Amino acid sequence: MAKNSEVSKAFHEVYNKVPKTVKATGKTGKAKQAMMTAIALSKARQAGASVPEAPKTRKRSSTNRSF
């Protein structure tokens, strides 16, 4: 249960006080939410919480690009 509280503590910290990196990028909406979530999960991992790693994304092949 202590690990779960570390995760929620990290989320509260990030969402109550927006980090400078998020403000500097000027992103809004879903992009801002995704960035803040990533920062919160990173802080939770540093605090020792067992948070699963982010899923690996597949690269698009160069033949699938539309011009």
Secondary structure, DSSP 4 states (H G I P E B T S, - for coil): -HHHHHHHHHHHHHHHS--HHHHHHT--HHHHHHHHHHHHHHHHHHTT---PPPPPPPPPPGGG---
